Amino acid sequence: MPRFVIEREIPGAGNLSQEELAEIAQTSNEAVASLGVPYTWVNSYVTDDKIYCVHEAEDAETILEHARRGGFPANNVSAVANEFGPQTAATAAPR
């Protein structure tokens, strides 16, 4: 399933308490369940004034519908073109 990175501008996001994040997670889970289509929330990262989320869905329109149902901003939705990490170096040709 395609993967997307969602940028959510939320002033003061870095000050959200664990309880507030749990409430946001519950709202997100409810929005996912209401969609009735394959959808996976992979993870989210909180910075001072933004939350970056990684979700899997068939298309960006479904990502935006999740945001609408959850009452979340979705200021930028980008399809992931590729992924890599430290383990990727093992597949490189020797120097």
Number of C-alpha atoms within 10 A of each C-alpha: 11 13 22 23 19 23 19 20 18 17 12 12 16 14 12 12 10 9 9 11 13 12 12 15 15 13 16 19 15 14 18 22 14 12 14 8 11 12 20 15 17 11 10 14 11 17 14 13 13 17 19 18 18 19 20 20 19 14 14 17 11 17 22 18 16 23 18 13 15 19 13 17 15 21 12 13 19 12 16 12 8 6 7 7 6 6 8 9 10 8 7 8 6 6 3
